[in-house]
């Protein structure tokens, strides 16, 4: 198998943290990168989800409603049994 070199600049702290993780797994950073690339080729893309963690409008609305409910003294006074009964209505 022919090999080639690839040079890339990365944050020194990120490199140190990554090297510590992969060293604990018994491999070098270069080996870890090769594992990542081989897995990427095998699955046809990133070997994990890559997405923005931006909540949808519905999620954001639910989060705001939950905060409002949490601050409501009447709701906070309910015990678990009362809350379950409230949900049944």
C-alpha positions as CSV (number, residue, x, y, z in Angstrom):
1,X,0.0,0.0,0.0
2,X,1.4,3.4,-1.0
3,X,1.3,6.1,1.6
4,X,1.3,9.9,1.4
5,X,1.8,12.7,3.9
6,X,-0.8,15.3,4.8
7,X,-0.1,18.3,6.9
8,X,-2.9,20.2,8.7
9,X,-2.8,22.9,11.4
10,X,-4.9,22.1,14.5
11,X,-5.2,23.8,17.9
12,X,-2.4,22.7,20.2
13,X,-4.8,22.0,23.1
14,X,-7.1,19.9,20.9
15,X,-4.1,18.0,19.7
16,X,-2.9,17.3,23.2
17,X,-6.3,16.2,24.4
18,X,-6.7,14.0,21.3
19,X,-3.3,12.4,21.7
20,X,-4.0,11.6,25.4
21,X,-7.3,9.9,24.4
22,X,-5.8,7.8,21.6
23,X,-2.7,7.0,23.6
24,X,-4.9,5.5,26.3
25,X,-6.5,3.4,23.5
26,X,-3.0,2.3,22.4
27,X,-2.7,4.2,19.2
28,X,-1.1,7.4,17.8
29,X,-3.1,10.4,16.6
30,X,-2.0,9.4,13.0
31,X,-3.5,5.9,13.5
32,X,-6.7,7.4,14.9
33,X,-7.0,9.7,11.8
34,X,-6.5,6.7,9.5
35,X,-9.2,4.8,11.4
36,X,-11.6,7.8,11.0
37,X,-10.8,8.0,7.3
38,X,-11.3,4.3,6.7
39,X,-14.6,4.3,8.5
40,X,-15.7,7.4,6.5
41,X,-15.0,5.5,3.3
42,X,-16.8,2.4,4.5
43,X,-20.0,4.3,5.4
44,X,-19.8,6.9,2.6
45,X,-19.5,9.9,4.8
46,X,-18.9,11.0,8.4
47,X,-19.1,7.9,10.7
48,X,-21.2,9.9,13.1
49,X,-24.0,12.5,13.0
50,X,-22.9,16.0,12.0
51,X,-25.6,18.6,12.5
52,X,-26.4,21.9,14.1
53,X,-27.9,21.6,17.5
54,X,-30.4,24.3,16.9
55,X,-33.8,23.6,18.5
56,X,-36.9,23.7,16.2
57,X,-39.5,26.3,16.8
58,X,-41.7,23.7,18.5
59,X,-38.9,22.6,20.8
60,X,-38.0,26.2,21.6
61,X,-41.7,27.0,22.4
62,X,-41.9,23.9,24.6
63,X,-38.7,25.0,26.5
64,X,-40.1,28.5,27.1
65,X,-43.4,27.1,28.3
66,X,-41.6,24.7,30.6
67,X,-39.6,27.6,32.1
68,X,-42.9,29.6,32.6
69,X,-44.5,26.6,34.3
70,X,-41.5,26.1,36.5
71,X,-41.7,29.7,37.8
72,X,-45.5,29.4,38.5
73,X,-45.9,29.1,42.3
74,X,-49.2,27.3,41.9
75,X,-47.7,24.6,39.7
76,X,-44.7,24.3,41.9
77,X,-47.0,23.6,44.9
78,X,-48.4,20.5,43.2
79,X,-47.1,17.1,44.4
80,X,-46.6,14.2,42.1
81,X,-50.1,12.7,42.6
82,X,-51.8,16.0,42.0
83,X,-49.7,16.5,38.8
84,X,-50.7,13.1,37.5
85,X,-54.4,13.8,38.2
86,X,-54.0,17.2,36.4
87,X,-52.6,15.3,33.3
88,X,-55.6,13.0,33.3
89,X,-58.0,15.9,32.9
